[in-house]
Amino acid sequence: MKRFALVIVTAVVCHSLGAAESGDAGFQLKQTIALPGVEGRIDHFALDPAGDRLFVCALGNNTVEVLDLRKGERIHSVTGLGAPQGIAYMPELDRFFVANDKGGICKIYDAKSFQTVGELNFKDDADNVRYDSATKKIYLGFGSGGIAVVNAPDGKQVAYIKLAAHPEAFELERPGRQIFVNVPDSRHVAVIDRDKGEVVATWKTDAAFGNFPMALDEANHRLFVGCRLPSKLIVLDTESGNVVAKIDISGDPDDVFYDNKRHRIYAVCGAGKIDIIEQAGVNTYKAFAKVDTADGARTGLFVPERDILFVAVPHRGSQQAEIRCYQAR
């Protein structure tokens, strides 16, 4: 009887582990949109929720691909860009801002005609972009260490915040006044006071480096930082700056998202996985599941209002470029 019970327990455990590894417990693939002819790396996304359009920075292809989510197909390519990295959509004026690595140019487009309506020159490596709808401001990281503040309606730069080195992902508190910025070359997270327009603190990530992606749980004062050396998710207390948890994740993370509804963190990793981390308490985190994607699929966009995670799959070998749409479960 004991041997029979052990067989049952072993079978149940193996099934559970298999489900966790395959991602059955976390996501279901809902839609795949092909990107024929798109080559190279794919970087960040923006969503037009009213128009059901997804804007995709095809960095290696020097284009922004515009996808119709209802039709499940590409409807336009914005060409002539210089390694587009970051993008933000402004629904009030139906415009989008595209930050380019080459030359540091940020181009502003009308989202109906796809014509250029403005341009900002940051000289070098214009990267991540965020839009604050409450203040109608665009925040854009660029160059060897700065975040530009742009008045979105007229496309004019109104402020500059100096950093120690090039900024990667950053998060705006809403309604708080702080900005948290990954500065991997300086091996810290910078804390900016938006009212003062300056860095007021820097936090270490406890011997984990290559801090590129980031997500924020503002209600619980927790900041999630994805590190590559080694591959870990670092959890910081935003009231003290202390590290409160460290969790092993898959290699090459480039996007991290927080799902407030399910109390989960999603790390999109270039090793071909979406790592799902469960937030059991504000200081307690555990690996929940890993979803297989594809080699190099390391960027995405989580839309909590739709319970959808978009993931970019680049063209590698027989795998063609595509955008995958996963439904959170």
C-alpha positions in Angstrom: 0.0 0.0 0.0 2.8 2.4 0.9 4.5 1.7 -2.5 1.2 2.3 -4.3 0.7 5.6 -2.5 4.3 6.6 -3.3 3.7 5.9 -7.0 0.6 8.1 -6.9 2.3 11.0 -5.1 5.3 10.8 -7.6 3.0 10.9 -10.6 1.1 13.9 -9.2 4.4 15.8 -8.5 5.8 15.0 -11.9 2.6 16.2 -13.6 2.6 19.4 -11.6 6.3 20.0 -12.5 5.6 19.4 -16.1 2.7 21.8 -16.2 4.8 24.5 -14.5 7.6 24.1 -17.0 5.3 24.2 -20.0 3.5 27.2 -18.6 0.0 25.6 -18.7 -0.6 27.1 -15.2 0.3 30.6 -16.2 -0.4 31.5 -19.9 -2.3 30.2 -22.9 -1.1 31.2 -26.4 -4.1 33.1 -27.9 -2.8 34.6 -31.1 0.3 34.8 -33.3 0.9 37.6 -35.8 3.5 37.0 -38.5 6.1 39.7 -39.3 7.4 38.5 -42.8 10.5 40.2 -43.9 11.4 41.6 -40.4 15.0 40.8 -39.5 17.2 41.4 -36.5 16.3 42.3 -32.9 12.9 43.4 -31.9 12.7 45.9 -29.0 9.8 47.6 -27.2 6.1 48.0 -27.9 3.2 50.4 -27.4 -0.6 49.8 -27.5 -3.4 51.9 -29.0 -6.2 50.4 -26.9 -9.1 52.2 -28.7 -7.8 51.3 -32.2 -6.7 47.8 -31.2 -3.3 48.5 -32.7 0.1 47.4 -31.5 3.2 49.4 -32.4 6.4 47.3 -32.5 10.0 48.6 -32.6 11.8 46.3 -35.0 15.2 47.6 -34.0 17.3 45.5 -36.4 15.0 46.1 -39.3 15.0 50.0 -38.8 11.1 50.0 -38.8 8.1 50.3 -36.5 5.6 47.6 -37.4 1.9 48.5 -36.9 -0.3 45.5 -36.2 -4.1 45.3 -36.2 -5.0 43.1 -33.3 -8.6 42.5 -34.5 -7.4 41.3 -37.9 -4.3 39.6 -36.5 -2.1 41.1 -39.2 0.5 43.8 -39.9 -1.2 46.8 -41.6 1.7 49.3 -42.0 5.5 49.6 -41.6 7.1 52.9 -40.6 10.4 52.9 -42.5 13.6 55.0 -42.5 14.3 54.8 -38.8 17.7 54.3 -37.1 17.5 51.2 -34.8 14.2 52.2 -33.0 14.3 51.1 -29.4 11.6 52.8 -27.3 8.1 53.9 -28.2 5.1 55.6 -26.4 1.6 56.2 -27.7 -0.4 59.3 -26.8 -4.1 58.6 -27.2 -5.3 62.2 -26.7 -3.7 63.3 -30.0 -3.4 59.9 -31.6 0.4 60.2 -31.8 3.4 58.1 -31.1 7.0 58.9 -30.1 9.8 56.7 -31.4 13.3 56.8 -29.8 16.2 55.8 -32.1 19.6 54.5 -31.1 21.4 55.8 -34.2 21.8 59.6 -33.9 19.6 59.8 -30.8 16.6 61.0 -32.8 13.1 60.9 -31.4 10.5 61.1 -34.1 6.9 62.0 -33.5 4.2 60.5 -35.8 0.6 61.1 -36.5 -0.9 57.6 -35.9 -3.5 58.0 -38.6 -1.4 59.2 -41.6 1.9 57.9 -40.2 3.5 61.2 -41.2 6.2 62.9 -39.1 4.8 65.8 -37.1 7.9 66.5 -35.0 11.4 65.5 -34.1 13.8 65.9 -31.2 17.6 65.4 -31.5 19.3 63.9 -28.4 22.5 63.2 -30.3 23.0 59.6 -29.2 21.2 56.4 -28.1 17.6 57.6 -27.5 16.2 54.5 -25.7 13.3 53.9 -23.3 10.2 56.1 -23.5 7.4 56.6 -20.9 4.2 58.7 -21.2 2.6 60.3 -18.1 -1.0 60.9 -19.1 -1.7 62.9 -15.9 0.9 65.6 -16.8 1.0 65.1 -20.6 4.8 64.6 -20.3 7.1 62.2 -22.2 10.2 60.9 -20.4 13.0 59.6 -22.6 16.3 58.1 -21.5 19.3 58.8 -23.8 23.0 59.2 -24.3 25.7 58.8 -21.6 23.4 59.7 -18.8 20.2 61.6 -19.0 16.4 61.6 -19.0 14.7 64.3 -21.1 11.3 65.6 -20.1 9.1 66.6 -23.2 5.8 68.4 -23.3 3.9 65.8 -25.3 1.2 68.1 -27.0 3.8 70.4 -28.6 6.8 68.0 -28.7 9.1 70.5 -26.9 11.7 69.5 -24.4 11.1 71.3 -21.1 13.7 69.7 -18.7 16.7 67.4 -18.4 17.6 65.1 -15.5 21.3 64.1 -15.3 22.3 60.5 -14.5 25.7 58.9 -13.9 25.5 56.7 -17.0 23.1 55.6 -19.7 19.6 54.8 -18.4 17.9 51.5 -19.3 14.3 50.7 -18.1 12.6 53.2 -15.7 9.3 53.4 -13.9 7.2 56.4 -13.0 5.3 56.4 -9.7 1.6 57.2 -10.3 0.5 59.2 -8.4 3.8 59.4 -6.6 6.5 61.8 -7.7 9.6 59.5 -8.0 11.2 57.9 -11.0 13.2 54.7 -10.5 15.9 54.2 -13.2 18.2 51.2 -14.0 21.7 52.5 -14.6 23.6 49.2 -15.3 27.0 50.8 -16.2 27.0 52.4 -12.7 25.7 49.3 -11.1 22.8 51.0 -9.3 19.2 52.1 -9.4 18.8 55.8 -9.4 15.9 57.5 -7.6 14.7 60.8 -9.2 12.5 63.3 -7.5 10.4 64.7 -10.3 9.6 68.0 -8.5 13.3 68.7 -7.9 14.4 67.2 -11.3 17.4 65.5 -9.8 18.7 62.2 -8.4 18.1 62.0 -4.7 19.3 58.4 -4.0 21.1 55.4 -5.6 20.4 51.8 -4.6 22.6 48.8 -5.1 21.2 45.4 -6.3 23.3 43.2 -4.0 26.0 41.7 -6.2 23.7 41.2 -9.1 24.6 43.3 -12.2 23.4 44.0 -15.7 20.1 45.5 -14.3 18.2 46.3 -17.5 14.4 45.6 -17.1 12.2 46.9 -14.2 8.6 46.8 -12.9 6.9 48.5 -10.0 4.3 47.5 -7.4 3.6 51.0 -6.2 0.9 50.0 -3.7 3.2 47.7 -1.8 6.4 49.8 -2.3 8.2 47.1 -4.2 10.5 47.5 -7.2 11.3 44.5 -9.3 14.7 44.6 -11.1 15.8 42.0 -13.6 19.6 41.4 -13.6 21.7 39.4 -16.1 24.9 38.8 -14.1 23.8 36.5 -12.6 20.2 36.1 -13.9 18.1 37.1 -10.9 15.0 39.1 -10.0 15.9 41.6 -7.3 13.1 43.0 -5.1 13.7 46.4 -3.5 11.7 48.2 -0.8 11.1 51.6 -2.3 10.7 53.2 1.1 14.2 52.1 2.3 16.1 51.0 -0.8 16.9 47.7 0.8 16.9 44.4 -1.1 14.2 42.2 0.4 14.3 39.2 -1.9 16.3 37.6 -4.7 14.9 34.9 -7.1 16.8 33.0 -9.8 15.3 33.5 -13.3 16.2 32.4 -16.8 19.0 34.0 -18.8 18.9 37.3 -20.7 15.9 39.1 -19.1 14.9 42.3 -21.0 11.4 43.0 -19.9 9.7 42.6 -16.5 6.0 43.2 -15.7 3.9 43.2 -12.5 0.4 41.6 -12.6 -1.4 43.3 -9.7 -4.5 41.1 -10.2 -2.7 37.8 -9.8 0.2 39.1 -7.7 2.7 37.8 -10.2 5.8 39.0 -11.9 6.6 38.1 -15.5 10.2 38.1 -16.7 10.6 37.9 -20.5 13.9 36.2 -21.1 16.0 35.8 -24.2 16.9 32.3 -23.2 13.4 31.4 -24.6 11.3 31.6 -21.4 8.7 33.6 -19.7 9.5 33.2 -16.0 6.4 33.6 -13.7 7.2 34.6 -10.1 4.5 34.4 -7.5 4.2 37.2 -4.9 3.1 35.3 -1.8 3.8 38.3 0.4 5.5 41.7 0.0 8.8 40.0 1.0 8.1 36.4 -0.1 8.5 35.3 -3.7 8.7 31.9 -5.4 9.1 30.5 -8.9 5.6 29.6 -10.2 6.1 28.5 -13.8 8.2 28.8 -16.9 6.6 29.3 -20.4 8.6 28.2 -23.4 8.9 30.8 -26.1 11.8 31.0 -28.6 15.5 31.8 -28.6 16.0 35.6 -28.5 12.4 36.3 -27.5 13.2 38.8 -24.7 10.9 41.8 -25.1 7.2 42.2 -24.6 4.3 44.2 -23.3 1.9 43.2 -20.5 -1.6 44.9 -20.8 -3.3 44.3 -17.4 -6.7 45.6 -18.6 -6.8 42.7 -21.1 -4.8 40.1 -19.1 -2.6 39.8 -22.2 1.2 39.5 -22.5 2.7 40.3 -26.0 6.1 38.7 -26.7 8.4 39.5 -29.7 10.0 36.5 -31.4 12.8 37.4 -33.8 13.7 35.6 -37.0 16.3 33.0 -36.2 16.9 30.0 -38.5 13.6 28.4 -39.3 11.7 30.5 -36.8 10.2 33.5 -38.5 9.6 36.8 -36.8 6.3 37.1 -35.1 4.4 38.6 -32.2 2.8 36.1 -29.8 -0.2 37.0 -27.7 -0.5 35.1 -24.4 -3.6 35.1 -22.2 -2.9 35.2 -18.4 -4.8 32.5 -16.5 
